[in-house]
C-alpha cells in the first residue's frame, strides 16, 4: 500500500505533500522538457468541466470562442510600451523556421492582446460592429526561471483569455464586473474555493491596463493565490492599435477594451485547499468521477451475488446524472482500492459486502468527513445526489471559515510584521494610497497588497506604514 | 448588397471563390503573422461541434483527453530516424527563452509522438497499465513555405492527435480500425463529406508507421483531400523509446502503438464541397446556427404584430434542441439579411411577413435547394426538425453522387493521362505494387496513390504503368 500513498503529512511538509498528491493521484506529471508539465487525464477532465461550466456562462452573455495564432511578431509586442516591459523578460522566441533564420523573431504568446487587437482594428468600422466579445482557450508560454511547481509555475500553462471591445467606458466597466462575477461563481460554487475580490494597486495591475480586478484565495501555508483577473484596458491599446469606430453621429472614436483570464493554476489552489493526508479531495461539481463502487467479496455470500448487486447499483446511478465507476478489478484487494480512490479524491465510495447484500443496503463512505452511512438500496440515487450537494457545501464552508480566520486586522506596523511572520495569511490594514509605502512594506516583509475591496471599507487607523492619513482599507499577503 | 456577396462563380474561379466564401462569411481571416490564420467564431463554433461529437465517441470507447507540452527537445525528434527525416524540414525552433540562448533548441510540436512516448515509457510497467488510450486537442506547427490557403495550408493549425499503447499487435490493429470507423462517421454523417477509405502505400505512409490508413474526399476542382489518418505504429517507437511491459507471464515485451489525427482542414473540405455562388452551405448537424428567423415588416400588418409573432416562433424553437437566431435588427433590410445569412450557410430561413401573420403560417426557405415552403405555425418545431434531417441527407447524397462520378476506371496509361488531364478526380487502376511505377506516375502526371482499398478489389488489368502482373486495385489522384 505504502507505494501509492502520500508519505508526508500536509501539516508537516506542505510543499512535499502538494507534489506527492499531484503525482500519486495522477493529476499531472513533470514533462521531459524543462519547466513544463503534463496535464494527465485526471486533471484534464477537471479542466474540461471548468471549460464546460464557463463556456455556458459566457455564451449566454453573448461571448464567442475563437482561435488566434500562437505567434506574435516582436514589433507587435513592442507597440504598447508598458505591456512590452511587463512581458519581455519572460518571452520564448522562435528564430528559425524550417531551414531559415526568420527575418523578424516571433514570440510565442505570453498573452494575446497585441495579436488580437491589431486585427480588431481591421474588423471594427462602425458602432454596428460593437461590442466584440471574444474568448480563447489556449496555452501560453512564460519563460519562468524559478523551479517548476506543478499547476502554479510552469513555462507553458492552459488558460482562457477574453478580449472585448465596446463603444463606451461604462460598457467596458460593466463587462469587467460581469466577468468578475462569473469567475466568482465558478471558483466559489464549483471549485469550492472562497475568494476576496477587489482591485489591484497601480503597482500590481496588468501591464497596459487602466485598472485590474482580481480574485484572491488563501492557501493553507499562509500565501495568497490569484485565481483570475479581469482588466479594464481603457483606450490604451485602442490608441496604439488604432481601433476606431464611427458612432451613431458619424463621429470617429476609439473603443474601450477589457481582457480577462483564469488558468489551470486554479486546479493547484483546489488541491492545496481541500486535499488531506490521504490525497486529493475533489468538490463533487468538478470531480470527473463522483462515486466509485467497490464490491467486497467475502465469506458468507457468493461473490457472484455481490458482483451482480454492484452492477445493478452501478446501472442505477449511471442512468441518473451522477458520474460513477464500478471498480470490480480482480487483481486488486478492496483495501488497496479504498486507498487508491481516496488518493484520487472521489467524493463518495459505495461498498457492497456480504452484510449489505443480506440487508438490501449499501454502505457509503464520504471522502470529506470519512463518515460511513448505511443506506437502503432503493434510496441510493436520491441519497447520493443529496450527499454530493452536501459535500460540495461542506468543502466550501470549511474553506470559507479558514479564509476568514486567516484575515488579521492590524493598526500598527509592528503588529503587521509580527502576525505576518508568525502565520502569513491576509493582513487587513489601512493605507495612504502611496506607492512608496507599498514598496517599502514589500521590501521589508515580502507582503504585497493583494486586493483593494471594490466597496471601500471603513478606515480604522492611520496608514499602517507611514502614519499619514489613510485612504483605503487593503489586504496584504505574500503571493504565490 | 454587392459588398457582402461573392463576386466570382464557383465554376469559374474556384480558388478565388473559396477564399472569398471564407473571408466574407467570416469563417476565418488571415492573421497579421505570415502563413497563419485566425479561426473566427463562425468556424471555431463548427470546430467545437466536431470536438463535442468526437469526444463523446472516443470517451465511450475508453479514451481520455490530456495535454502534453508544445515543446519537443531536438534530441527527442531525432530518436526515430524516419520520423525525424519526415518532419525536420518543417519545424519551427525556439532558440531563446527570456534573456538566454537555450542549450538545446526546442521544436514546437509538428506532432507529439516523441514527447508523449518518452513519458509512456515511464508510465507503463505491467500489463495492468495497458492499454493507454490518450488524445489531445491542440495546435501544431509546420513551417510551410508555399502560400497560405485558409484551413488547408497554414503554419499553425488545430487538430486532435490520439496516441495509444497496447499489449498485442491485434489490439493495435483493432484500434486503428475503430478510429477509422469513428472518423468515417464524423466526416460522412456530420460534415456530409463522403470518403474513400484505405491504406497508404509505403511511399505515402506516416513517417515511422508500420502502415497508415486514411480517408480521402474529392473536391470540386478534381483534387483529393485527406480528411484524417489512423496509423499502426507497430513497435517502431516503443523500441526507440524503450516502452516495455511485463506480461502476465512476467515476460518483458515492447508495446504496440497507434496514432491518429484529423485537423481543421476538414472544415475547408466542407466549404469546398457544399458551398455555392451565394456562399457557405453548412450541414445542419455541424451548423452553429441551424435556423434564422427574419421578420418582414410591410404595409397591411402592424410591424409590432409581426415582431411579436417572430419572437413567439423564436421561443418555441429555442425550447427544442434547434439552434435558432432571431434577426430583428432595425438597421438592416430583410433583403440584406437574406443575403447575409445565406452567405453564412444557415440551413433554414424562416420568414414572417404580413401574409404569414394573416394565415397563421411561416415561410421556410431551404439553403440547399432554395425551395420555399409555407407551414402552419403549430407545426414549426416538428417540420423544421424533419427538414434539418432532410437537408443533412440531401447534402451528403449530392456529394456522394459526385464522388462516385469522379472515379474513372482505366486500363491503360494513355487513358489514365487523358482523363486525369481533362478532369482530375480519382483514377481507379491496377498496380504492380512496385514503388518505381508509383514514383514515375507521380513525376509524369502529378497523381499519387491516395488509397489502397482495405478489402482488395478484383484485378481487371495489368499494371497501368509497366504492364507487369498487377497486385492491387488502387485510387490515384492529385492531392491537396
Interface residues (C-beta under 8 A of the other chain):
Chain A: X29 X31 X32 X33 X36 X37 X38 X39 X40 X41 X44 X45 X47 X48 X64 X65 X66 X67 X68 X69 X70 X71 X72 X73 X76 X89 X90 X91 X92 X93 X94 X95 X96 X97 X98 X99 X105 X106 X108 X115 X118 X119 X122 X123 X128 X134 X138 X139 X141 X143 X145 X155 X156 X158 X331
Chain B: X29 X31 X32 X33 X36 X37 X38 X39 X40 X41 X44 X45 X47 X48 X64 X65 X66 X67 X68 X69 X70 X71 X72 X73 X76 X89 X90 X91 X92 X93 X94 X95 X96 X97 X98 X99 X105 X106 X108 X115 X118 X119 X122 X123 X128 X134 X138 X139 X141 X143 X145 X155 X156 X158 X331
